Amino acid sequence: VVPQTLWLPHSVTDRRQHVLEAELQMPIFFECSNGGLGLSLDDTFNGRFQNLLRAQQFAPLGYKTTTHIRIGWPGYVEFRRQVQIRDETAQRNPVTMSRFALHLARSVDAFLRLYRWRIGQGPDSIMRNDIMIIGAVHVSAGSWMPILQ
């Protein structure tokens, strides 16, 4: 698992309001029909969810309409991307698990493009097709961080 730096709001007031007193959701894990855990970045980015259990169920993301996907990969500048987590229907339903996974994949992909598709230098560098999205953690009201491997 990539040991990311956990994101927290900078001010004490924001930390209290958006973390300590907020109703944060439990972590989300992407369970697969083969008993595995996690989705490859490439499959997810390209909309291949046939192995994802509960792919069409609503993702338990809380009550906001948008959230920030944050990446705190060690040695790199903190990355964030805002995404919609409610659909465009009159009911404003939460997005599905597959849609949330796609939001995470697009965010990770944008982060990787910023660093020319690789993390690190030389033959041990991590390329886009090496990354798995295991799930996500709700780190504050309005922010989720992907669990990457």
C-alpha positions as CSV (number, residue, x, y, z in Angstrom):
1,V,0.0,0.0,0.0
2,V,1.3,3.5,-0.9
3,P,2.0,5.2,2.5
4,Q,0.3,8.6,1.8
5,T,0.4,11.6,4.0
6,L,-3.1,11.9,5.5
7,W,-4.7,15.2,4.6
8,L,-6.2,17.4,7.3
9,P,-7.6,20.9,7.2
10,H,-5.0,23.4,8.1
11,S,-6.7,25.5,10.8
12,V,-7.8,24.2,14.2
13,T,-11.4,25.6,13.5
14,D,-11.6,23.8,10.2
15,R,-10.2,20.6,11.7
16,R,-12.8,20.7,14.4
17,Q,-15.7,21.4,12.0
18,H,-14.7,19.1,9.1
19,V,-13.1,16.2,10.9
20,L,-13.7,16.0,14.7
21,E,-17.4,17.1,14.6
22,A,-18.2,15.8,11.1
23,E,-20.0,12.6,10.3
24,L,-17.3,10.8,8.4
25,Q,-18.2,7.6,6.4
26,M,-16.5,4.3,6.9
27,P,-13.7,3.4,4.4
28,I,-14.9,2.0,1.1
29,F,-13.2,-1.1,-0.3
30,F,-13.6,-2.4,-3.9
31,E,-14.3,-6.1,-3.5
32,C,-14.2,-8.3,-6.6
33,S,-16.1,-11.4,-7.6
34,N,-12.9,-13.5,-7.7
35,G,-12.4,-12.8,-4.0
36,G,-9.7,-10.2,-4.6
37,L,-9.6,-6.6,-3.3
38,G,-9.0,-3.7,-5.6
39,L,-9.3,-2.6,-9.2
40,S,-6.4,-1.9,-11.6
41,L,-6.1,1.7,-12.5
42,D,-6.2,0.8,-16.2
43,D,-9.3,-1.3,-16.0
44,T,-11.1,1.3,-13.9
45,F,-10.1,4.2,-16.0
46,N,-11.4,2.4,-19.1
47,G,-14.7,1.5,-17.4
48,R,-14.1,-2.2,-17.0
49,F,-16.0,-3.1,-13.8
50,Q,-17.2,-6.7,-14.6
51,N,-15.5,-8.1,-11.5
52,L,-16.5,-5.3,-9.1
53,L,-19.1,-6.5,-6.6
54,R,-22.0,-4.1,-5.9
55,A,-20.9,-2.0,-8.9
56,Q,-24.3,-0.5,-9.4
57,Q,-25.1,0.1,-5.7
58,F,-25.0,3.7,-4.4
59,A,-21.6,4.5,-2.9
60,P,-21.9,5.5,0.8
61,L,-20.3,8.9,0.4
62,G,-22.3,11.1,2.8
63,Y,-24.6,13.9,2.0
64,K,-22.5,16.4,0.0
65,T,-22.9,16.9,-3.8
66,T,-19.2,17.2,-4.5
67,T,-16.0,16.1,-2.8
68,H,-12.3,16.5,-3.3
69,I,-10.2,13.4,-4.1
70,R,-6.8,14.1,-2.5
71,I,-3.5,12.3,-3.1
72,G,-0.6,12.7,-0.6
73,W,2.0,10.5,-2.3
74,P,5.3,10.9,-0.4
75,G,7.8,13.2,-2.1
76,Y,5.2,14.9,-4.3
77,V,3.1,18.0,-3.9
78,E,-0.4,17.3,-2.5
79,F,-2.9,16.8,-5.3
80,R,-6.6,17.4,-5.2
81,R,-9.4,17.2,-7.7
82,Q,-13.1,18.0,-7.2
83,V,-15.7,15.5,-8.4
84,Q,-19.5,15.2,-8.2
85,I,-20.8,12.5,-5.9
86,R,-24.5,13.0,-6.6
87,D,-26.1,12.2,-10.0
88,E,-28.0,14.6,-12.2
89,T,-31.5,13.1,-11.6
90,A,-34.2,15.0,-9.7
91,Q,-33.6,12.7,-6.7
92,R,-29.8,13.6,-6.7
93,N,-28.9,10.0,-5.8
94,P,-25.4,9.2,-4.7
95,V,-23.1,8.0,-7.5
96,T,-22.7,4.2,-7.8
97,M,-19.6,2.3,-6.6
98,S,-18.4,2.0,-10.2
99,R,-18.8,5.7,-10.8
100,F,-16.9,6.6,-7.6
101,A,-14.1,4.1,-8.6
102,L,-14.0,5.9,-12.0
103,H,-13.7,9.3,-10.2
104,L,-10.8,7.9,-8.2
105,A,-9.1,6.5,-11.3
106,R,-9.4,9.7,-13.2
107,S,-8.0,11.6,-10.2
108,V,-5.0,9.2,-9.9
109,D,-4.5,9.4,-13.7
110,A,-4.4,13.2,-13.5
111,F,-1.9,13.0,-10.7
112,L,0.3,10.6,-12.7
113,R,0.1,12.8,-15.9
114,L,1.4,15.7,-13.8
115,Y,4.6,13.5,-13.3
116,R,4.7,12.1,-16.8
117,W,3.0,8.8,-16.0
118,R,5.6,7.6,-13.6
119,I,6.5,7.9,-9.9
120,G,10.2,7.6,-9.1
121,Q,13.2,7.3,-11.3
122,G,14.9,4.4,-13.2
123,P,13.9,0.8,-13.6
124,D,12.1,0.6,-10.2
125,S,9.7,3.5,-11.1
126,I,6.0,2.8,-10.7
127,M,4.1,3.1,-14.0
128,R,0.3,3.7,-14.5
129,N,-0.4,0.0,-15.2
130,D,1.2,-1.0,-11.9
131,I,-1.3,0.8,-9.7
132,M,-4.3,-0.8,-8.0
133,I,-7.2,1.2,-6.4
134,I,-8.0,-0.7,-3.2
135,G,-10.6,1.7,-1.9
136,A,-10.9,5.1,-0.3
137,V,-10.9,6.8,3.1
138,H,-13.1,9.7,4.1
139,V,-10.5,12.0,5.7
140,S,-12.8,15.1,6.2
141,A,-16.2,16.3,5.3
142,G,-15.7,16.9,1.6
143,S,-12.5,15.0,1.1
144,W,-11.7,11.4,0.3
145,M,-8.2,9.8,-0.3
146,P,-7.8,6.7,-2.4
147,I,-6.1,3.6,-0.9
148,L,-3.5,2.7,-3.6
149,Q,-1.2,-0.3,-4.0
